[in-house]
Amino acid sequence: MDNAAGEIPAVDVRGLTRCFDTGSGLRKRGRTLVAIDGIDLRVDQGEVHGLLGPNGAGKTTLCKILSTVLLPTAGTVRVLGHDVRTDTAAVRAAIGIVFGGERGLYGRLTARQNIEYWGSLYGLRRAAARERATELLARVGLADRADERVEGFSRGMKQRVHLARGLVAEPRVLLLDEPTTGMDPVASRDFRVLIEQLRNERRTVLITTHDMVEAEQVCDRVSFINGGRILATEPPSVLGDWITRFERVDVAGLTEPLCATLAGQPGVGDVSRLPDGRARFETTETGAAARLVTELVSHGVTNLAISRPSLEEVYVHLFGTNGMAVRR
Amino acid sequence: MIENLRTALAGARFELRVLPRSPGDLMALVTAPVTTIVFLAITQHAGRHDLATYAVLGPALMALWSMALMVCGEMIDAERAGGTFEALVATPARPLPLLAGRIVVVVTVSLLSFAESWLVAALVFSIVVPVPHPGLFVAALLATVLAMAGWASIMASVFVLARSARIFQNSLSFPFYVLGGVMLPVSQLPDWLRPVTRLVFLSWSSDLLRDSLNSVGVRYAVPRIGLVLGFAVVGLLIGRVLLNAVLNRSRTAGTLAYA
């Protein structure tokens, strides 16, 4: 279905299911693993959409299906109106994919040669591919290292080459599978700038991550995925709310009576003891951490630390205790 | 058609860049001169100067087959192991022309072994092997490169489709040296084996190359070249079917990449 502006969606997923047979050998008859379980997802053109979930949630499987390298078991998946099962050529011409990680590049080639090669596979002529490689490597901050072999690059630098590779064909839809893994903070900031540029160019970006802060900063909408299902799709502002809502306060040298008193305060959820003896208070509402700290200081307790919740903790709070289990 | 040609050229350029940086893949070019020395030393010591042609041609053909088997046969699997195969499949480029472009470069580079063998014979043993039919020699080499490319694309797919086939990969060398008439003409083999050799394109290639080094006239040269080219076409067609089978099966099973 088109959106209000009459545009076809960049990504239109309906009732998508993908199962894997875990058996081995010629006659695979092992257990069936449901990696994606009947999900619906719509991403409009020009949108930066985050897919947030833990390992094994189904994020990468969805990216692979969108990029035509994996067939759906059931359901329909369209990219800019093209079916990934039957219109593979049209889908492939429209997308760029960044799988990321240490692998996926030709280590014996330089960064420039890698990008030129991938450009040629998208039909770029030699001169155009060379020009594009120069431009993209400058854009991802590798202009000075463009003629070095990729095998000598750090993980973060390889990740930048992956990004450049994904952009080589100027795709209308860019699929980024955990693109900032291994990047240092400076590179991550550069990445956010890059996403902003892509947004301004009205490219559609689907980005998978398990970094809530990253998702909050770069996405227009975020879908929470786990166990092969999309649990919710929200604006990124809710992430900021959840991050402050589910903060952790770790306190050293806390007596049991005071601990019990503070545990009963409004907005304080679970209280547990860490292996080093510190007490951990998990809050469940915005402002509870600040109130707790004030109370602790008033009792002379100053050896404390506030930290942000992990994605796991947020999932446990929001979607239940089994939220992060990696299924077998 | 033009798109396929451009894809093949992209594959060829890629291989030209990668191959010189992959010393392991060029090992056959190191062993070819050594094998030539061994073969020539034996024939010369035995006083069989008439076998010098075989001793020079054999190691070059062995290098040709060896690089096709080991380097080209591993191409798809190496992409999977390197994590690049999924991204390759996700591009609009057709895989077969890309693979063919790369294979042609590898096989062409393996032709250096011919120069090596001839040089070793001349420099170490002062034996100059003449080429009385240079046109036929070059035509036979070109046809052999194309046929080798076609059949290498089959091997590349088979080694992915049937993992157990790779167990036999290393042992595929010597049977083909015999059936392909690499070490000695197939006419020297037992009668019952000869029909099998005629199904191996290399046997036609090696006979042609050997004949081109013989000063007597060569019979049916053009039809025999045509036959080798026919093997090339058949190889490419089977390779295309198998490669599509690899892609379809991998996209269905989710095995385009190793975990």
Interface residues (C-beta under 8 A of the other chain):
Chain A: F20 D21 K28 T61 K64 S67 T68 V69 L70 L71 A89 R92 A93 I95 I97 F99 G101 E102 R103 G104 L105 Y106 G107 R108 L109 Q113 Y117 W118 S120 L121 Y122 G123 R165
Chain B: E3 R6 T7 A10 R13 F14 R17 V18 R21 S22 G82 G83 T84 E86 A87 L88 V89 A90 T91 P92 A93 L98 R251 T252 A253 G254 L256
